[in-house]
Amino acid sequence: MIRLVEEKRDEIADLCQRYSVRRLELFGSGAGEDFNAKTSDLDFLVEFGPLKPGEYADAYFGLLEGLQQLFDRPVDLVMPRAVENPYLLEAINQSRALLYAA
C-alpha cells in the first residue's frame, strides 16, 4: 500500500464513520507498486452499513468527495456488488488491501 494512504488512515476512518461505511478497501495501483504520484487516481471498494431510504446517495457522494479532497486527486469508488465482470473482479481481488472495517 502506498505511503500517501498509510499516512491518512485516521482521516479515512473518520470519513468512514461519518458516512456509515462498513468496509473500505484500496485496490489497483494505490495498493501495489505501480502508483504514479503525478498521474494515478485511487481506487476504493466500499460497503456501507445499513442506511435509511434516501441516505445512500448522500453517503456515497459524501464519501467520494471526502476522499477526493483528502487525497487531492481523482477517486474511483466501487461497490462490490456492482462488479459483474469476472475478469475485473479477479483483478480487484489480486490487489485489494483493507483500510477500514466497522
Buried (B, 14 or more C-beta within 10 A) or exposed (E): BBEBBEEBEEBBBBBBEEBBBEBBBBBBBBBBEEBEEEEBBBBBBBBBEEBEEEBEEEBBEBBBBBBBEBBEBEBEBBEBEEBEEEEEEEBBEEBBBEBBEE
